[in-house]
């Protein structure tokens, strides 16, 4: 996994319209993994792909306080509580 370069305001690339993700494949999974690494390196709780100059509708976030659970586990738990 890799840490990506984060674009900072007022970088005009932040205004680029992101495209839909048509298929979740290995390339998208790698982007997501790299985005999580970048977000944690920046001590953030969320990161949009456009912020790392990838203009696709992808966002990662981790607002967990439980370090034993991964963000995906917490997301599944949150969805099960509303369904």
DSSP file (Angstrom, degrees, kcal/mol; ACC not computed):
  #  RESIDUE AA STRUCTURE BP1 BP2  ACC     N-H-->O    O-->H-N    N-H-->O    O-->H-N    TCO  KAPPA ALPHA  PHI   PSI    X-CA   Y-CA   Z-CA
    1    1 A X              0   0    0      0, 0.0     2,-0.3     0, 0.0    33,-0.1   0.000 360.0 360.0 360.0 157.4    0.0    0.0    0.0
    2    2 A X        -     0   0    0      0, 0.0     2,-0.5     0, 0.0    36,-0.4  -0.905 360.0-121.4-132.7 155.0    1.1    3.5   -0.6
    3    3 A X        -     0   0    0     -2,-0.3     2,-0.2    34,-0.1    32,-0.1  -0.862  33.9-147.7 -95.0 129.1    0.6    7.0    0.7
    4    4 A X        -     0   0    0     -2,-0.5     2,-0.4    30,-0.5    49,-0.1  -0.554  21.2-100.4 -95.3 159.0   -0.8    9.4   -1.8
    5    5 A X        -     0   0    0     47,-0.2     2,-0.5    -2,-0.2    -1,-0.1  -0.677  35.9-139.0 -80.0 127.8   -0.2   13.1   -2.2
    6    6 A X        -     0   0    0     -2,-0.4    46,-0.2    46,-0.1     2,-0.2  -0.761  11.7-132.6 -91.4 127.6   -3.1   15.2   -0.8
    7    7 A X        -     0   0    0     44,-3.6     2,-0.4    -2,-0.5    46,-0.0  -0.549  22.5-151.5 -75.3 143.0   -4.1   18.2   -2.8
    8    8 A X    >   -     0   0    0     -2,-0.2     3,-2.4     0, 0.0     6,-0.1  -0.907  29.1 -66.2-118.7 145.0   -4.6   21.4   -0.7
    9    9 A X  T 3  S+     0   0    0     -2,-0.4     3,-0.1     1,-0.3     0, 0.0  -0.421 115.8  33.9 -58.1 134.6   -6.8   24.4   -1.2
   10   10 A X  T 3  S+     0   0    0     -2,-0.1    -1,-0.3    -3,-0.0     2,-0.0  -0.771  82.1 127.9-102.9  32.2   -6.7   26.4   -3.5
   11   11 A X    X   -     0   0    0     -3,-2.4     3,-1.7     1,-0.2     4,-0.2  -0.298  55.3-142.6 -54.1 123.2   -5.6   23.7   -5.9
   12   12 A X  G >  S+     0   0    0      1,-0.3     3,-1.9     2,-0.2     4,-0.2   0.729  93.8  73.7 -64.0 -23.6   -7.9   23.9   -8.9
   13   13 A X  G >  S+     0   0    0      1,-0.3     3,-1.4     2,-0.2    -1,-0.3   0.738  82.4  70.8 -64.2 -20.2   -7.9   20.1   -9.3
   14   14 A X  G <  S+     0   0    0     -3,-1.7    -1,-0.3     1,-0.3    -2,-0.2   0.678  92.3  58.5 -67.8 -15.9  -10.1   20.0   -6.2
   15   15 A X  G <  S+     0   0    0     -3,-1.9    -1,-0.3    -4,-0.2     2,-0.2   0.452  78.0 119.4 -91.1  -2.0  -12.9   21.4   -8.4
   16   16 A X  S <  S-     0   0    0     -3,-1.4     2,-0.3    -4,-0.2    34,-0.0  -0.450  70.4-118.3 -68.3 132.1  -12.8   18.6  -10.9
   17   17 A X        -     0   0    0     -2,-0.2     2,-0.2     1,-0.1    -1,-0.1  -0.559  29.0-131.5 -73.1 129.0  -16.1   16.7  -11.1
   18   18 A X        -     0   0    0     -2,-0.3    38,-0.3    38,-0.1     2,-0.2  -0.525  15.4-132.9 -82.2 147.2  -15.7   13.0  -10.1
   19   19 A X  B     -a   56   0A   0     36,-2.3    38,-2.8    -2,-0.2    -1,-0.1  -0.598  27.9 -94.7 -96.0 160.6  -17.0   10.2  -12.2
   20   20 A X        -     0   0    0     -2,-0.2     2,-0.7    36,-0.2    -1,-0.1  -0.322  32.9-117.9 -67.5 153.7  -19.1    7.2  -11.0
   21   21 A X        -     0   0    0     36,-0.3     3,-0.1     1,-0.1    -1,-0.1  -0.874  27.9-173.2 -91.7 117.5  -17.4    4.0  -10.2
   22   22 A X        +     0   0    0     -2,-0.7     2,-0.3     1,-0.3    -1,-0.1   0.763  67.6  14.0 -86.0 -25.5  -18.8    1.5  -12.6
   23   23 A X        -     0   0    0      2,-0.0     2,-1.0     0, 0.0    -1,-0.3  -0.979  65.5-133.1-152.5 134.9  -17.2   -1.7  -11.1
   24   24 A X        +     0   0    0     -2,-0.3     2,-0.2    -3,-0.1    -3,-0.0  -0.802  50.0 150.1 -89.7 105.3  -15.4   -2.5   -7.9
   25   25 A X     >  -     0   0    0     -2,-1.0     4,-2.5     0, 0.0     5,-0.2  -0.539  64.1 -76.6-123.4-171.9  -12.3   -4.3   -9.1
   26   26 A X  H  > S+     0   0    0      1,-0.2     4,-2.2     2,-0.2     5,-0.2   0.847 128.0  55.6 -61.4 -34.8   -8.7   -4.8   -7.9
   27   27 A X  H  > S+     0   0    0      2,-0.2     4,-2.1     1,-0.2    -1,-0.2   0.922 110.1  45.0 -63.5 -43.3   -7.7   -1.3   -9.1
   28   28 A X  H  > S+     0   0    0      2,-0.2     4,-2.6     1,-0.2    -2,-0.2   0.909 110.9  53.8 -67.1 -41.7  -10.5    0.3   -7.1
   29   29 A X  H  X S+     0   0    0     -4,-2.5     4,-2.5     1,-0.2    -1,-0.2   0.893 108.8  49.4 -59.9 -39.5   -9.6   -1.9   -4.1
   30   30 A X  H  X S+     0   0    0     -4,-2.2     4,-2.9     2,-0.2     5,-0.2   0.913 109.4  51.6 -66.3 -42.1   -6.0   -0.7   -4.3
   31   31 A X  H  X S+     0   0    0     -4,-2.1     4,-2.6     2,-0.2    -2,-0.2   0.938 110.9  48.4 -58.1 -46.4   -7.1    2.9   -4.5
   32   32 A X  H  X S+     0   0    0     -4,-2.6     4,-2.4     2,-0.2    -2,-0.2   0.924 112.0  48.7 -61.4 -45.4   -9.3    2.4   -1.4
   33   33 A X  H  X S+     0   0    0     -4,-2.5     4,-2.3     1,-0.2    -1,-0.2   0.928 113.4  47.1 -59.7 -45.6   -6.4    0.8    0.5
   34   34 A X  H  X S+     0   0    0     -4,-2.9     4,-2.4     1,-0.2   -30,-0.5   0.873 110.4  53.2 -64.6 -37.0   -4.0    3.6   -0.5
   35   35 A X  H  X S+     0   0    0     -4,-2.6     4,-3.0    -5,-0.2    -1,-0.2   0.908 108.0  50.0 -66.0 -41.0   -6.6    6.2    0.5
   36   36 A X  H  X S+     0   0    0     -4,-2.4     4,-2.6     2,-0.2     5,-0.2   0.940 111.1  49.4 -61.2 -45.7   -6.9    4.6    4.0
   37   37 A X  H  X S+     0   0    0     -4,-2.3     4,-2.2     1,-0.2    -2,-0.2   0.923 113.7  46.5 -57.0 -44.6   -3.1    4.7    4.4
   38   38 A X  H  X S+     0   0    0     -4,-2.4     4,-2.0   -36,-0.4    -2,-0.2   0.920 111.0  51.3 -64.6 -45.0   -3.1    8.3    3.3
   39   39 A X  H  <>S+     0   0    0     -4,-3.0     5,-2.9     1,-0.2     4,-0.2   0.925 112.5  45.6 -59.3 -45.9   -5.9    9.3    5.6
   40   40 A X  H ><5S+     0   0    0     -4,-2.6     3,-1.2     1,-0.2    -1,-0.2   0.886 110.4  53.8 -66.3 -38.1   -4.3    7.7    8.6
   41   41 A X  H 3<5S+     0   0    0     -4,-2.2    -1,-0.2     1,-0.3    -2,-0.2   0.853 111.2  46.5 -62.0 -34.5   -0.9    9.3    7.7
   42   42 A X  T 3<5S-     0   0    0     -4,-2.0    -1,-0.3    -5,-0.1    -2,-0.2   0.404 113.2-121.4 -87.0   1.6   -2.7   12.7    7.6
   43   43 A X  T < 5 +     0   0    0     -3,-1.2    -3,-0.2    -4,-0.2     2,-0.1   0.869  64.4 146.1  58.0  38.6   -4.4   11.9   11.0
   44   44 A X      < -     0   0    0     -5,-2.9    -1,-0.2    -6,-0.2     3,-0.1  -0.452  53.7-147.1 -99.2 173.7   -7.8   12.3    9.2
   45   45 A X  S    S+     0   0    0      1,-0.3    17,-2.5    -2,-0.1     2,-0.3   0.440  83.0  18.2-115.1  -8.1  -11.2   10.7    9.7
   46   46 A X  E     -B   61   0B   0     15,-0.3     2,-0.3    -7,-0.1    -1,-0.3  -0.988  56.8-173.4-160.6 154.5  -12.2   10.9    6.0
   47   47 A X  E     -B   60   0B   0     13,-2.6    13,-2.6    -2,-0.3     2,-0.3  -0.952  13.4-147.6-154.8 130.8  -10.8   11.4    2.6
   48   48 A X  E >   -B   59   0B   0     -2,-0.3     3,-1.4    11,-0.2     4,-0.4  -0.768  26.6-122.6 -97.0 146.1  -12.4   11.8   -0.9
   49   49 A X  G > >S+     0   0    0      9,-2.8     5,-2.3    -2,-0.3     3,-1.9   0.847 110.8  63.1 -57.2 -35.7  -10.6   10.5   -3.9
   50   50 A X  G > 5S+     0   0    0      8,-0.3     3,-1.7     1,-0.3    -1,-0.3   0.831  93.0  64.3 -59.2 -31.0  -10.6   13.9   -5.5
   51   51 A X  G < 5S+     0   0    0     -3,-1.4   -44,-3.6     1,-0.3    -1,-0.3   0.682 106.4  43.3 -67.3 -16.4   -8.4   15.1   -2.6
   52   52 A X  G < 5S-     0   0    0     -3,-1.9    -1,-0.3    -4,-0.4   -47,-0.2   0.012 125.9-100.3-115.8  25.6   -5.7   12.7   -3.9
   53   53 A X  T < 5S+     0   0    0     -3,-1.7     2,-0.5     1,-0.2    -3,-0.2   0.783  86.5 124.8  63.1  32.1   -6.2   13.6   -7.5
   54   54 A X      < -     0   0    0     -5,-2.3     2,-1.6    -6,-0.1    -2,-0.2  -0.966  49.9-155.4-118.0 110.7   -8.3   10.6   -8.4
   55   55 A X        +     0   0    0     -2,-0.5   -36,-2.3    -5,-0.1     2,-0.3  -0.424  52.4 108.3 -96.7  64.1  -11.5   11.9   -9.8
   56   56 A X  B    S-a   19   0A   0     -2,-1.6     2,-2.1   -38,-0.3    -7,-0.3  -0.929  82.6 -98.1-129.4 155.4  -13.9    9.0   -9.1
   57   57 A X  S    S+     0   0    0    -38,-2.8     2,-0.4    -2,-0.3   -36,-0.3  -0.503  73.9 131.6 -79.6  80.1  -16.7    9.0   -6.5
   58   58 A X        +     0   0    0     -2,-2.1    -9,-2.8    -4,-0.2     2,-0.4  -0.994  27.5 174.7-130.9 135.7  -14.8    7.2   -3.8
   59   59 A X  E     -B   48   0B   0     -2,-0.4     2,-0.4   -11,-0.2   -11,-0.2  -0.998   9.8-165.0-140.3 142.5  -14.7    8.2   -0.2
   60   60 A X  E     +B   47   0B   0    -13,-2.6   -13,-2.6    -2,-0.4     2,-0.3  -0.944  13.6 170.1-122.0 149.2  -13.1    6.5    2.9
   61   61 A X  E     -B   46   0B   0     -2,-0.4     2,-0.3   -15,-0.3   -15,-0.3  -0.990  20.3-168.8-155.6 153.0  -13.7    7.3    6.5
   62   62 A X        +     0   0    0    -17,-2.5     9,-0.0    -2,-0.3    -2,-0.0  -0.835  19.7 156.7-144.5 101.2  -13.0    6.0    9.9
   63   63 A X        +     0   0    0     -2,-0.3     2,-0.1     8,-0.1    -1,-0.1   0.102  36.1 132.3-109.5  19.2  -14.9    7.6   12.8
   64   64 A X        -     0   0    0      1,-0.1     7,-0.1   -19,-0.1     3,-0.0  -0.375  42.2-168.9 -73.2 148.8  -14.5    4.5   15.0
   65   65 A X  S    S+     0   0    0     -2,-0.1     2,-0.8     1,-0.1    -1,-0.1   0.408  72.2  85.7-107.9  -4.9  -13.3    4.8   18.6
   66   66 A X    >   -     0   0    0      1,-0.1     3,-1.5     3,-0.0     8,-0.1  -0.848  58.2-170.4-100.8 103.2  -12.9    1.0   18.8
   67   67 A X  T 3  S+     0   0    0     -2,-0.8    -1,-0.1     1,-0.3    -3,-0.0   0.584  81.4  68.8 -71.3  -8.4   -9.5    0.1   17.5
   68   68 A X  T 3  S+     0   0    0      2,-0.1     2,-0.4    -3,-0.0    -1,-0.3   0.687  94.0  65.4 -81.4 -18.4  -10.4   -3.5   17.6
   69   69 A X  S <  S-     0   0    0     -3,-1.5     2,-0.2     4,-0.0    -5,-0.1  -0.822  79.8-130.8-107.3 143.7  -12.9   -3.1   14.7
   70   70 A X     >  -     0   0    0     -2,-0.4     4,-2.0     1,-0.1     3,-0.2  -0.512  30.5-108.4 -82.6 159.6  -12.1   -2.2   11.2
   71   71 A X  H  > S+     0   0    0      1,-0.2     4,-2.5     2,-0.2     5,-0.2   0.866 120.2  55.4 -55.8 -36.3  -14.1    0.6    9.5
   72   72 A X  H  > S+     0   0    0      2,-0.2     4,-2.6     1,-0.2    -1,-0.2   0.909 106.4  49.7 -64.9 -41.3  -15.9   -2.0    7.3
   73   73 A X  H  > S+     0   0    0     -3,-0.2     4,-2.2     1,-0.2    -1,-0.2   0.907 111.9  48.2 -63.0 -40.8  -17.0   -3.9   10.4
   74   74 A X  H  X S+     0   0    0     -4,-2.0     4,-2.6     2,-0.2    -2,-0.2   0.901 110.7  51.4 -66.5 -40.3  -18.4   -0.7   12.0
   75   75 A X  H  X S+     0   0    0     -4,-2.5     4,-2.6     2,-0.2    -2,-0.2   0.925 110.2  48.6 -62.6 -44.9  -20.1    0.2    8.7
   76   76 A X  H  X S+     0   0    0     -4,-2.6     4,-2.2     1,-0.2    -1,-0.2   0.909 112.1  50.0 -61.1 -41.1  -21.8   -3.2    8.5
   77   77 A X  H  X S+     0   0    0     -4,-2.2     4,-1.1     2,-0.2    -2,-0.2   0.907 110.5  49.4 -63.9 -42.2  -22.9   -2.8   12.2
   78   78 A X  H  X S+     0   0    0     -4,-2.6     4,-0.7     1,-0.2     3,-0.3   0.908 111.2  49.3 -64.7 -41.4  -24.3    0.6   11.5
   79   79 A X  H >X S+     0   0    0     -4,-2.6     4,-1.0     1,-0.2     3,-0.9   0.888 106.8  55.2 -65.7 -38.0  -26.2   -0.6    8.5
   80   80 A X  H 3< S+     0   0    0     -4,-2.2    -1,-0.2     1,-0.2    -2,-0.2   0.787 103.5  57.0 -66.8 -24.5  -27.7   -3.6   10.4
   81   81 A X  H 3< S+     0   0    0     -4,-1.1    -1,-0.2    -3,-0.3    -2,-0.2   0.708 111.7  40.5 -78.6 -19.4  -29.0   -1.1   13.1
   82   82 A X  H <<        0   0    0     -3,-0.9    -2,-0.2    -4,-0.7    -1,-0.2   0.512 360.0 360.0-105.3  -6.3  -31.0    0.8   10.5
   83   83 A X     <        0   0    0     -4,-1.0    -2,-0.1    -3,-0.1    -1,-0.1   0.432 360.0 360.0 -99.9 360.0  -32.4   -2.0    8.4
